Amino acid sequence: MLLFLLLSLQQCQEPSYSQSWRDINYAGDELSSHCLDIYVPKEEQDMYPAVVIIYGSAFFGDDMKEKAMEVFGKTLLKNGFAVVSINHRSSRDEIFPAQVQDVKAALRFIRARGSMYQIDTSFVGITGYSSGGHLSAFAGTSGSVETKTVGMESVEIEGDLGMYTDHSSRVNAVVDWFGPIDFQSMDSCGSSMVHNAPDSPESILIGGPIQDKDELCALANPITYVDADDPPFLILHGDEDPLVPHCQSEMLSQALQKAGVPAEYILIEGAQHGPGVFEKENFRRMSEFFVAEYEKVKNKIPNTEL
């Protein structure tokens, strides 16, 4: 599962930033898994739009925010975005929906206190790869959903972590890099990894074999929350991804488009789970997407919070 962490040489270089704040706890506790880092561009201005970034770890990582910074930091900083790289609890710490609640707590923190870190909170985008792609997509589709019930199962989606539960956890735009979406269909549409196994990342996240947990898998599926109010999406996936088959991104794209949500899906020929996707052209696509969405927000709702 470490294959997707392989990066091109230009992405491993030190990101270009003027100032940073490290290990800020967004939940009001002492957990390293509830810490985030903030970086602002070298180009000086009073405030910057922000993009929250989430590492991929098969949901097993709880302190890998530096890895996400290696992947996305330089590109986003060069394009004028403050970068917020967050940790979240691993599936071995707590099962779903703890990871979603962590992401939402971090987003509320940024909405509430971003101005202290030169962040223009009128625009907060989100992006992540692999399991971080799942969490980014989930943040995009679930908006400010408090709780959700499917059948006999009900989960707290928003959660009550941190001091800023009165602030919004909504995001303005999402870039999902090859994130898993519908856990139960992954094996049937081309995965070389057995996700149905009781010790698979998805089974551990859910708290049991995924094929025995229909309702929880539905609750963990970002598509369950899709509606017309969702923000625009850009979705990137390799057509030779052996771990998260590209059917996952196709399903999400189709659900978003059916609901009338602007969604662009890019299937990258010959690309795998990171290699071939983490390329200069695709980082450019991500940056251009966020820039365009920020321009729309500036024109419509300058200096306001969702």
Backbone as numpy.savetxt, mean C-alpha at the origin, in Angstrom:
# Nx Ny Nz CAx CAy CAz Cx Cy Cz
10.71 -15.99 -0.96 9.90 -14.77 -0.96 10.75 -13.50 -0.96
12.08 -13.68 -0.89 12.92 -12.48 -0.90 13.23 -12.01 -2.31
12.77 -12.75 -3.31 13.11 -12.43 -4.69 12.66 -11.03 -5.07
11.48 -10.64 -4.59 10.92 -9.35 -5.00 11.66 -8.18 -4.38
12.63 -8.44 -3.46 13.41 -7.36 -2.86 14.64 -7.00 -3.68
14.90 -7.76 -4.73 16.04 -7.45 -5.58 15.75 -6.17 -6.35
16.67 -5.26 -6.34 16.46 -3.94 -6.95 17.52 -3.66 -7.99
17.18 -2.82 -8.93 18.18 -2.33 -9.88 19.15 -1.41 -9.15
20.35 -1.27 -9.71 21.40 -0.54 -9.02 21.02 0.91 -8.72
20.30 1.54 -9.65 19.97 2.94 -9.42 19.02 3.12 -8.26
18.24 2.10 -7.91 17.31 2.22 -6.80 17.99 1.96 -5.46
19.19 1.41 -5.50 19.89 1.13 -4.25 20.74 2.30 -3.79
20.83 3.33 -4.61 21.60 4.50 -4.22 20.88 5.26 -3.13
21.63 6.06 -2.39 21.05 6.86 -1.32 20.02 7.82 -1.87
18.79 7.81 -1.34 17.76 8.74 -1.81 18.19 10.19 -1.58
17.70 11.06 -2.42 18.04 12.48 -2.35 16.98 13.22 -1.55
17.29 13.56 -0.30 16.34 14.28 0.54 17.07 15.37 1.31
16.30 16.39 1.70 16.90 17.51 2.42 16.81 17.32 3.92
15.77 16.62 4.39 15.57 16.44 5.81 14.79 15.16 6.03
15.00 14.54 7.19 14.26 13.33 7.51 13.97 13.28 9.00
12.89 12.58 9.30 12.52 12.28 10.69 12.35 10.77 10.78
13.03 10.13 11.72 13.05 8.68 11.76 12.35 8.14 13.01
11.77 6.98 12.84 11.20 6.21 13.94 10.18 7.00 14.76
9.27 7.65 14.05 8.16 8.33 14.69 7.06 7.30 14.95
6.62 7.19 16.18 5.58 6.21 16.49 4.21 6.81 16.21
3.46 6.21 15.31 2.17 6.75 14.90 1.01 6.21 15.71
1.27 5.24 16.59 0.18 4.60 17.34 0.18 4.94 18.82
1.17 5.69 19.26 1.22 6.06 20.67 1.66 4.95 21.59
2.45 4.00 21.07 2.98 2.93 21.91 4.49 2.85 21.70
5.09 1.75 22.08 6.55 1.62 21.97 6.96 0.56 20.96
6.05 0.13 20.11 6.35 -0.92 19.15 7.13 -0.36 17.95
8.21 -1.02 17.58 8.93 -0.62 16.37 8.07 -0.85 15.14
7.14 -1.79 15.23 6.24 -2.05 14.10 5.22 -0.94 13.90
5.16 0.01 14.83 4.27 1.16 14.70 5.06 2.45 14.49
6.20 2.33 13.81 7.02 3.50 13.53 7.03 3.82 12.04
7.26 5.07 11.73 7.38 5.51 10.35 8.54 6.49 10.22
9.03 6.64 9.00 10.06 7.62 8.66 9.49 8.59 7.63
9.89 9.86 7.74 9.45 10.88 6.79 10.67 11.52 6.16
10.64 11.68 4.84 11.71 12.32 4.08 11.09 13.41 3.21
11.77 14.54 3.09 11.29 15.60 2.20 12.34 15.88 1.13
11.90 16.31 -0.06 12.83 16.50 -1.19 13.87 17.57 -0.94
14.93 17.52 -1.75 15.96 18.55 -1.68 15.47 19.89 -2.22
14.59 19.85 -3.20 14.04 21.08 -3.75 13.22 21.79 -2.67
13.64 22.98 -2.29 13.04 23.64 -1.14 11.70 24.28 -1.48
10.69 23.97 -0.67 9.41 24.64 -0.72 8.76 24.47 0.65
7.69 25.20 0.88 7.09 25.20 2.21 6.45 23.86 2.55
5.70 23.31 1.61 4.96 22.08 1.85 5.07 21.16 0.64
4.94 19.86 0.89 5.04 18.87 -0.17 3.86 17.90 -0.09
3.31 17.49 -1.24 2.36 16.37 -1.21 3.11 15.13 -0.76
2.39 14.15 -0.25 3.03 12.98 0.35 2.58 11.69 -0.31
3.49 10.72 -0.30 3.15 9.36 -0.67 3.62 8.43 0.44
2.69 7.64 0.97 3.00 6.61 1.95 3.44 5.36 1.21
4.52 4.74 1.66 5.05 3.56 0.98 5.10 2.37 1.95
4.80 1.17 1.40 4.70 -0.03 2.23 5.52 -1.16 1.61
6.39 -1.74 2.41 7.25 -2.84 1.95 6.45 -4.12 1.71
7.02 -4.99 0.90 6.52 -6.34 0.73 7.30 -7.29 1.61
6.58 -8.21 2.24 7.26 -9.16 3.13 6.48 -10.46 3.29
5.49 -10.69 2.43 4.56 -11.81 2.61 3.81 -11.67 3.94
3.67 -10.45 4.41 3.03 -10.09 5.68 3.84 -10.52 6.89
5.07 -10.97 6.69 5.90 -11.46 7.79 6.79 -10.37 8.40
7.00 -9.27 7.72 7.91 -8.25 8.20 7.23 -7.24 9.09
7.93 -6.82 10.16 7.37 -5.79 11.03 8.30 -4.58 11.19
9.44 -4.59 10.49 10.38 -3.46 10.60 11.24 -3.42 9.35
10.60 -3.11 8.22 11.30 -3.13 6.93 11.08 -1.84 6.15
10.80 -0.76 6.83 10.50 0.50 6.14 11.67 1.00 5.31
12.90 0.65 5.71 14.05 1.06 4.90 14.04 0.38 3.54
13.53 -0.85 3.46 13.47 -1.55 2.17 12.53 -0.83 1.21
11.38 -0.41 1.70 10.45 0.33 0.84 11.09 1.63 0.37
11.86 2.24 1.25 12.53 3.49 0.88 13.55 3.24 -0.24
14.25 2.12 -0.18 15.19 1.77 -1.24 14.49 1.62 -2.58
13.29 1.07 -2.56 12.58 0.83 -3.80 12.02 2.12 -4.39
11.28 2.88 -3.58 10.49 3.99 -4.10 11.03 5.38 -3.77
11.88 5.49 -2.75 12.22 6.79 -2.21 12.80 7.78 -3.19
13.86 7.39 -3.89 14.56 8.33 -4.77 13.64 8.88 -5.84
12.86 8.02 -6.47 11.99 8.45 -7.56 10.94 9.44 -7.06
10.31 9.15 -5.95 9.25 10.02 -5.44 9.81 11.35 -4.96
10.95 11.32 -4.29 11.57 12.56 -3.83 11.95 13.47 -5.01
12.52 12.88 -6.05 12.91 13.66 -7.23 11.71 14.31 -7.91
10.53 13.73 -7.72 9.33 14.26 -8.34 8.51 15.13 -7.40
9.11 15.53 -6.28 8.50 16.54 -5.43 7.61 16.04 -4.33
7.68 14.75 -4.01 6.82 14.20 -2.96 7.60 13.95 -1.67
7.00 14.33 -0.55 7.47 13.82 0.72 7.16 12.33 0.77
8.06 11.57 1.34 7.91 10.11 1.39 7.74 9.69 2.85
6.69 8.92 3.11 6.41 8.40 4.45 6.49 6.88 4.37
7.55 6.31 4.92 7.75 4.87 4.87 7.35 4.28 6.21
6.40 3.34 6.19 5.80 2.87 7.44 6.10 1.40 7.71
6.19 1.08 8.99 6.16 -0.30 9.45 4.73 -0.69 9.80
4.50 -1.98 9.89 3.22 -2.49 10.39 3.48 -3.82 11.08
2.56 -4.23 11.92 2.71 -5.52 12.60 2.70 -6.67 11.59
3.48 -7.67 11.88 3.52 -8.84 11.00 2.37 -9.78 11.33
2.12 -10.73 10.44 1.07 -11.71 10.68 1.43 -12.65 11.82
2.70 -12.69 12.19 3.11 -13.49 13.35 2.92 -12.72 14.65
2.84 -11.38 14.53 2.51 -10.56 15.69 1.01 -10.61 15.97
0.23 -10.29 14.95 -1.23 -10.28 15.03 -1.77 -10.63 13.65
-2.89 -11.32 13.60 -3.48 -11.67 12.31 -4.35 -10.53 11.80
-4.83 -10.68 10.57 -5.73 -9.72 9.94 -6.92 -9.46 10.87
-7.36 -8.19 11.02 -7.02 -7.01 10.21 -6.00 -6.08 10.84
-5.12 -6.59 11.72 -4.17 -5.72 12.41 -3.34 -4.89 11.44
-2.90 -5.51 10.34 -2.04 -4.80 9.40 -2.78 -3.63 8.74
-4.04 -3.85 8.40 -4.86 -2.79 7.82 -5.07 -1.67 8.83
-5.35 -2.03 10.07 -5.54 -1.02 11.11 -4.28 -0.19 11.31
-3.12 -0.83 11.20 -1.86 -0.09 11.32 -1.71 0.94 10.19
-1.98 0.51 8.97 -1.88 1.43 7.83 -2.82 2.61 8.02
-4.02 2.34 8.46 -4.99 3.40 8.65 -4.58 4.35 9.78
-4.01 3.80 10.83 -3.51 4.66 11.92 -2.39 5.56 11.43
-1.51 5.03 10.59 -0.43 5.84 10.03 -0.99 6.94 9.14
-1.99 6.63 8.35 -2.61 7.63 7.48 -3.29 8.73 8.30
-3.98 8.35 9.36 -4.60 9.36 10.23 -3.55 10.25 10.87
-2.44 9.65 11.28 -1.35 10.42 11.86 -0.84 11.47 10.88
-0.64 11.07 9.64 -0.16 12.01 8.63 -1.18 13.11 8.37
-2.45 12.75 8.28 -3.49 13.77 8.09 -3.51 14.76 9.24
-3.28 14.26 10.47 -3.37 15.11 11.65 -2.12 15.95 11.86
-0.96 15.38 11.61 0.28 16.05 12.01 1.24 16.31 10.86
0.77 16.06 9.65 1.66 16.22 8.50 2.25 17.59 8.36
1.50 18.63 8.70 2.00 19.98 8.52 3.25 20.24 9.36
3.44 19.50 10.45 4.65 19.62 11.28 5.88 19.13 10.52
5.65 18.34 9.48 6.74 17.75 8.71 6.73 18.22 7.25
6.17 19.40 7.03 6.13 20.03 5.70 5.28 19.25 4.70
4.28 18.55 5.19 3.41 17.77 4.31 2.12 18.54 4.05
1.78 18.67 2.78 0.50 19.23 2.35 -0.52 18.10 2.42
-1.34 18.11 3.46 -2.25 16.98 3.69 -3.45 16.97 2.76
-3.52 17.91 1.82 -4.57 17.82 0.81 -4.32 16.66 -0.15
-3.07 16.15 -0.16 -2.77 15.00 -1.03 -1.90 14.00 -0.29
-2.46 12.82 -0.06 -1.70 11.70 0.49 -1.97 10.49 -0.40
-0.97 10.12 -1.19 -1.06 8.91 -2.00 -0.48 7.74 -1.24
-0.63 6.55 -1.82 -0.09 5.35 -1.17 0.37 4.37 -2.25
1.47 3.68 -1.95 1.96 2.66 -2.86 2.69 1.59 -2.07
2.74 0.38 -2.63 3.46 -0.70 -2.00 3.58 -1.86 -2.96
4.49 -2.78 -2.64 4.71 -3.93 -3.51 4.43 -5.23 -2.78
3.92 -6.22 -3.52 3.57 -7.54 -3.00 2.58 -7.39 -1.84
2.89 -7.87 -0.63 1.94 -7.70 0.47 1.68 -6.23 0.75
2.68 -5.38 0.49 2.47 -3.94 0.62 1.55 -3.41 -0.45
1.51 -4.07 -1.61 0.54 -3.72 -2.64 -0.87 -4.05 -2.19
-1.03 -5.20 -1.55 -2.33 -5.57 -1.00 -2.81 -4.52 0.00
-1.94 -4.12 0.93 -2.33 -3.15 1.95 -2.61 -1.79 1.34
-1.87 -1.41 0.31 -2.13 -0.15 -0.37 -3.48 -0.18 -1.08
-3.76 -1.28 -1.78 -5.05 -1.41 -2.45 -6.18 -1.41 -1.44
-5.97 -2.07 -0.31 -6.99 -2.13 0.73 -7.28 -0.73 1.27
-6.22 0.04 1.51 -6.42 1.41 1.99 -7.21 2.22 0.98
-6.97 1.97 -0.31 -7.66 2.71 -1.35 -9.13 2.38 -1.45
-9.47 1.11 -1.32 -10.87 0.72 -1.53 -11.72 0.81 -0.28
-11.11 0.70 0.90 -11.92 0.66 2.12 -12.23 2.03 2.69
-11.57 3.07 2.18 -11.88 4.43 2.61 -11.92 4.55 4.12
-13.02 5.02 4.64 -13.19 5.18 6.08 -14.17 4.15 6.65
-14.16 2.95 6.10 -15.03 1.88 6.59 -14.67 1.55 8.04
-15.65 1.61 8.91 -15.41 1.32 10.32 -15.37 -0.19 10.57
-16.42 -0.86 10.19 -16.51 -2.32 10.35 -17.11 -2.92 9.09
-16.89 -4.21 8.92 -17.45 -4.91 7.77 -17.84 -6.31 8.19
-18.98 -6.75 7.69 -19.46 -8.09 8.01 -19.70 -8.87 6.72
-19.22 -10.09 6.68 -19.52 -11.03 5.61 -19.98 -12.32 6.27
-21.21 -12.70 6.02 -21.75 -13.89 6.66 -21.74 -13.77 8.16
-21.06 -14.68 8.83 -21.00 -14.69 10.28 -19.76 -13.99 10.83
-18.89 -13.52 9.93 -17.65 -12.88 10.36 -17.76 -11.36 10.26
-17.28 -10.68 11.29 -17.26 -9.22 11.29 -15.89 -8.77 11.79
-15.30 -7.77 11.14 -14.00 -7.26 11.55 -14.01 -5.75 11.64
-13.18 -5.24 12.56 -12.96 -3.81 12.69 -11.91 -3.42 11.65
-12.31 -2.61 10.70 -11.40 -2.23 9.62 -10.61 -0.98 9.98
-11.29 0.04 10.42 -10.62 1.31 10.75 -9.76 1.18 11.99
-10.25 0.54 13.02 -9.51 0.41 14.26 -9.46 1.71 15.05
-8.84 1.64 16.22 -8.78 2.83 17.08 -7.37 3.11 17.58
-6.38 2.70 16.80 -4.99 2.95 17.19 -4.66 4.44 17.12
-3.85 4.88 18.05 -3.34 6.24 17.99 -4.29 7.28 18.56
-3.85 8.53 18.48 -4.57 9.64 19.09 -5.51 10.36 18.12
-5.52 9.95 16.86 -6.17 10.79 15.85 -7.32 10.06 15.14
-8.14 9.39 15.92 -9.23 8.62 15.33 -10.31 9.50 14.71
-10.26 10.80 14.97 -11.24 11.71 14.36 -10.79 12.20 13.00
-9.61 11.79 12.55 -9.09 12.20 11.25 -9.33 11.10 10.21
-9.29 11.50 8.95 -9.57 10.59 7.85 -8.36 9.69 7.55
-8.67 8.46 7.17 -7.62 7.54 6.69 -7.72 7.33 5.19
-8.51 8.14 4.52 -8.65 8.01 3.07 -7.37 8.46 2.37
-7.16 7.92 1.18 -6.02 8.33 0.35 -6.54 8.91 -0.95
-5.67 9.69 -1.63 -6.06 10.37 -2.85 -5.72 9.60 -4.12
-4.80 8.65 -4.04 -4.39 7.88 -5.22 -3.61 6.66 -4.75
-3.68 5.59 -5.54 -3.04 4.32 -5.18 -2.23 3.78 -6.34
-1.01 3.33 -6.06 -0.24 2.53 -7.02 0.04 1.19 -6.36
-0.52 0.16 -6.94 -0.41 -1.21 -6.43 0.56 -1.98 -7.33
1.67 -2.41 -6.73 2.67 -3.21 -7.45 2.48 -4.68 -7.08
1.89 -5.44 -7.98 1.72 -6.89 -7.92 1.28 -7.41 -6.55
0.25 -6.77 -5.98 -0.26 -7.22 -4.69 -1.25 -8.37 -4.82
-1.26 -9.31 -3.87 -2.30 -10.33 -3.83 -3.64 -9.70 -3.49
-4.71 -10.21 -4.04 -6.03 -9.61 -3.87 -7.04 -10.65 -3.37
-7.30 -11.67 -4.18 -8.26 -12.72 -3.85 -7.46 -13.96 -3.47
-7.22 -14.14 -2.18 -6.32 -15.19 -1.73 -6.72 -16.57 -2.23
-8.01 -16.85 -2.26 -8.47 -18.20 -2.56 -8.32 -18.60 -4.02
-8.08 -17.63 -4.89 -7.96 -17.95 -6.32 -6.52 -18.01 -6.81
-5.57 -17.75 -5.95 -4.19 -17.61 -6.40 -3.62 -18.90 -6.98
-3.88 -20.02 -6.32 -3.35 -21.29 -6.82 -3.98 -21.69 -8.14
-5.24 -21.36 -8.32 -5.97 -21.80 -9.52 -5.65 -20.97 -10.74
-4.96 -19.85 -10.56 -4.66 -19.03 -11.74 -3.18 -18.81 -11.95
-2.36 -19.79 -11.55 -1.00 -19.79 -12.06 0.13 -19.64 -11.08
-0.11 -19.70 -9.77 0.98 -19.54 -8.82 1.83 -20.81 -8.74
3.14 -20.64 -8.67 4.03 -21.78 -8.44 4.19 -22.06 -6.96
3.73 -21.14 -6.14 3.73 -21.30 -4.70 2.35 -21.79 -4.27
2.29 -22.67 -3.27 1.02 -23.22 -2.83 0.43 -22.31 -1.75
-0.44 -21.42 -2.16 -1.07 -20.49 -1.22 -2.15 -21.16 -0.39
-2.68 -22.27 -0.87 -3.71 -22.99 -0.12 -3.14 -23.75 1.08
-1.83 -23.86 1.18 -1.22 -24.59 2.29 -1.54 -23.90 3.62
-1.67 -24.67 4.69 -2.00 -24.08 5.99 -0.93 -23.17 6.55
0.31 -23.28 6.03 1.39 -22.42 6.50 1.79 -21.38 5.45
0.92 -21.12 4.47 1.21 -20.09 3.48 1.10 -18.72 4.12
1.69 -17.70 3.51 1.56 -16.36 4.07 0.12 -15.92 4.26
-0.73 -16.26 3.30 -2.12 -15.83 3.39 -2.88 -16.59 4.48
-2.61 -17.87 4.62 -3.26 -18.67 5.66 -2.84 -18.19 7.05
-1.56 -17.87 7.20 -1.09 -17.35 8.49 -1.73 -15.99 8.78
-1.84 -15.17 7.75 -2.46 -13.84 7.92 -3.91 -13.97 8.38
-4.64 -14.88 7.79 -6.07 -15.04 8.07 -6.33 -15.80 9.37
-5.37 -16.64 9.75 -5.53 -17.43 10.97 -6.02 -18.84 10.73
-5.81 -19.36 9.52 -6.20 -20.72 9.19 -6.12 -20.93 7.69
-6.21 -22.18 7.24 -6.13 -22.45 5.79 -7.16 -21.63 5.03
-6.72 -20.95 3.99 -7.61 -19.99 3.33 -8.83 -20.64 2.71
-8.72 -21.88 2.26 -9.88 -22.52 1.65 -10.93 -22.92 2.68
-10.59 -22.83 3.97 -11.56 -23.09 5.04 -12.09 -21.78 5.63
-11.69 -20.65 5.07 -12.01 -19.35 5.67 -12.62 -18.42 4.62
-13.71 -18.85 4.02 -14.31 -18.06 2.94 -14.65 -16.64 3.37
-15.28 -16.49 4.51 -15.75 -15.18 4.92 -14.59 -14.26 5.29
-13.59 -14.79 5.99 -12.42 -13.97 6.32 -11.63 -13.60 5.07
-11.54 -14.51 4.13 -10.85 -14.17 2.88 -11.60 -13.07 2.13
-12.91 -13.12 2.15 -13.69 -12.05 1.53 -13.45 -10.73 2.23
-13.35 -10.75 3.55 -13.10 -9.53 4.31 -11.70 -8.99 4.08
-10.76 -9.87 3.75 -9.38 -9.44 3.47 -9.17 -9.04 2.02
-10.20 -9.17 1.19 -10.10 -8.89 -0.24 -10.45 -7.43 -0.51
-9.53 -6.62 -1.04 -9.85 -5.22 -1.32 -11.06 -5.03 -2.22
-11.35 -6.01 -3.07 -12.49 -5.89 -3.99 -13.81 -5.81 -3.23
-13.88 -6.43 -2.06 -15.09 -6.40 -1.25 -15.53 -4.97 -0.94
-14.59 -4.04 -0.92 -14.87 -2.68 -0.48 -14.97 -1.68 -1.63
-14.82 -2.14 -2.84 -14.80 -1.24 -3.99 -16.14 -0.53 -4.14
-16.08 0.79 -4.34 -17.27 1.56 -4.72 -16.82 2.77 -5.53
-17.78 3.52 -6.01 -17.50 4.62 -6.94 -16.72 5.76 -6.31
-16.66 5.80 -4.99 -15.94 6.88 -4.30 -14.46 6.59 -4.12
-14.00 5.46 -4.59 -12.58 5.10 -4.41 -11.69 6.02 -5.24
-10.44 6.23 -4.79 -9.51 7.07 -5.54 -8.98 6.36 -6.78
-8.36 7.09 -7.69 -7.76 6.47 -8.88 -6.65 5.49 -8.53
-6.53 4.46 -9.36 -5.52 3.41 -9.16 -4.63 3.30 -10.39
-3.37 3.00 -10.15 -2.45 2.48 -11.16 -1.97 1.13 -10.63
-2.08 0.09 -11.46 -1.75 -1.27 -11.04 -0.71 -1.84 -12.00
0.39 -2.36 -11.47 1.47 -2.92 -12.29 1.74 -4.36 -11.87
1.91 -5.23 -12.88 2.14 -6.65 -12.58 2.92 -7.29 -13.72
3.79 -8.20 -13.39 4.51 -8.97 -14.40 3.73 -10.17 -14.87
3.79 -10.46 -16.16 3.00 -11.59 -16.67 3.65 -12.94 -16.40
4.86 -12.93 -15.82 5.52 -14.18 -15.45 5.78 -14.24 -13.94
4.99 -13.50 -13.18 5.12 -13.51 -11.72 4.79 -14.91 -11.20
5.76 -15.60 -10.57 5.51 -16.97 -10.13 4.86 -17.06 -8.75
4.82 -15.96 -8.01 4.37 -16.00 -6.62 2.98 -15.40 -6.45
2.75 -14.25 -7.07 1.42 -13.64 -7.07 0.99 -13.56 -8.53
0.16 -14.48 -9.02 -0.20 -14.48 -10.44 -0.93 -13.20 -10.83
-0.73 -12.80 -12.09 -1.25 -11.51 -12.52 -2.77 -11.46 -12.60
-3.43 -12.62 -12.49 -4.90 -12.60 -12.40 -5.37 -11.74 -11.24
-4.55 -11.63 -10.21 -4.94 -10.84 -9.04 -5.14 -9.36 -9.41
-4.22 -8.81 -10.14 -4.34 -7.42 -10.56 -5.45 -7.23 -11.59
-5.64 -8.25 -12.42 -6.74 -8.18 -13.40 -8.09 -8.11 -12.70
-8.27 -8.93 -11.67 -9.52 -8.91 -10.91 -9.78 -7.55 -10.29
-8.75 -7.00 -9.66 -8.90 -5.70 -9.03 -9.22 -4.62 -10.04
-8.48 -4.61 -11.14 -8.71 -3.61 -12.18 -10.13 -3.69 -12.72
-10.59 -4.88 -12.98 -11.94 -5.05 -13.52 -13.00 -4.59 -12.53
-12.81 -4.89 -11.24 -13.78 -4.47 -10.23 -13.81 -2.95 -10.10
-12.66 -2.32 -10.13 -12.60 -0.86 -10.04 -13.28 -0.22 -11.25
-12.95 -0.70 -12.43 -13.53 -0.13 -13.65 -15.04 -0.34 -13.69
-15.51 -1.48 -13.23 -16.95 -1.75 -13.19 -17.67 -0.76 -12.28
-16.99 -0.34 -11.21 -17.57 0.62 -10.27 -17.40 2.06 -10.73
-16.73 2.27 -11.85 -16.52 3.62 -12.37 -15.32 4.32 -11.78
-14.41 3.57 -11.16 -13.20 4.15 -10.58 -12.11 4.20 -11.64
-11.45 5.34 -11.84 -10.34 5.39 -12.80 -9.24 4.40 -12.39
-8.93 3.47 -13.26 -7.95 2.44 -12.94 -7.21 2.04 -14.21
-5.89 2.18 -14.16 -5.04 1.74 -15.28 -4.26 0.52 -14.83
-4.35 -0.53 -15.61 -3.65 -1.77 -15.32 -2.59 -2.00 -16.38
-1.34 -2.16 -15.95 -0.23 -2.38 -16.87 0.35 -3.76 -16.62
0.23 -4.64 -17.60 0.80 -5.98 -17.54 2.14 -5.94 -18.26
3.20 -6.30 -17.57 4.56 -6.11 -18.08 5.09 -7.46 -18.58
5.35 -7.51 -19.86 5.77 -8.76 -20.51 7.12 -9.23 -19.98
7.18 -10.50 -19.61 8.43 -11.12 -19.17 8.85 -10.79 -17.75
8.08 -9.97 -17.05 8.46 -9.55 -15.70 7.97 -10.54 -14.66
8.72 -10.62 -13.57 8.40 -11.57 -12.51 7.96 -10.83 -11.24
8.31 -11.35 -10.08 7.85 -10.77 -8.82 8.86 -9.73 -8.33
8.89 -8.62 -9.02 9.88 -7.56 -8.77 10.80 -7.40 -9.96
11.65 -8.40 -10.27 12.51 -8.28 -11.45 11.70 -8.07 -12.73
12.08 -7.07 -13.47 11.36 -6.73 -14.69 10.23 -5.75 -14.46
9.74 -5.66 -13.24 8.72 -4.67 -12.88 9.38 -3.44 -12.29
10.35 -3.65 -11.41 11.10 -2.54 -10.82 12.11 -2.01 -11.84
11.59 -1.29 -12.83 12.42 -0.71 -13.88 12.13 0.79 -13.98
13.10 1.50 -14.53 13.01 2.96 -14.60 11.71 3.43 -15.23
11.28 2.77 -16.30 10.07 3.17 -17.00 8.84 3.07 -16.10
8.81 2.05 -15.27 7.64 1.87 -14.41 7.67 2.81 -13.21
8.85 3.12 -12.70 8.93 4.15 -11.67 8.49 5.50 -12.24
8.83 5.76 -13.49 8.37 6.99 -14.14 6.85 7.01 -14.22
6.26 5.88 -14.60 4.80 5.81 -14.67 4.17 6.12 -13.32
4.72 5.55 -12.26 4.21 5.81 -10.92 4.27 7.30 -10.59
5.42 7.90 -10.83 5.59 9.31 -10.49 4.66 10.20 -11.30
4.54 9.94 -12.59 3.66 10.73 -13.43 2.20 10.59 -12.99
1.83 9.40 -12.56 0.47 9.17 -12.08 0.22 10.01 -10.83
1.12 9.96 -9.86 0.92 10.72 -8.63 0.94 12.23 -8.90
1.84 12.68 -9.78 1.88 14.10 -10.12 0.56 14.55 -10.72
0.03 13.76 -11.65 -1.23 14.12 -12.31 -2.38 14.16 -11.31
-2.41 13.20 -10.39 -3.49 13.18 -9.41 -3.36 14.32 -8.41
-2.13 14.68 -8.07 -1.93 15.83 -7.18 -2.39 17.12 -7.86
-2.12 17.25 -9.14 -2.56 18.44 -9.86 -4.09 18.54 -9.85
-4.76 17.43 -9.98 -6.23 17.44 -9.94 -6.72 17.90 -8.57
-6.08 17.41 -7.52 -6.48 17.80 -6.16 -6.23 19.28 -5.94
-5.09 19.77 -6.38 -4.78 21.20 -6.21 -5.82 22.07 -6.88
-6.28 21.65 -8.04 -7.26 22.44 -8.78 -8.66 22.40 -8.18
-8.96 21.30 -7.45 -10.31 21.13 -6.95 -10.44 21.48 -5.47
-9.53 20.97 -4.62 -9.67 21.17 -3.20 -8.34 21.55 -2.56
-7.78 22.69 -2.91 -6.48 23.08 -2.36 -6.52 23.24 -0.85
-5.48 22.67 -0.18 -5.28 22.85 1.25 -6.47 22.41 2.10
-7.14 21.37 1.69 -8.21 20.81 2.50 -7.96 19.33 2.69
-8.53 18.78 3.73 -8.38 17.36 4.03 -9.61 16.62 3.55
-9.40 15.39 3.11 -10.53 14.55 2.72 -11.48 14.37 3.90
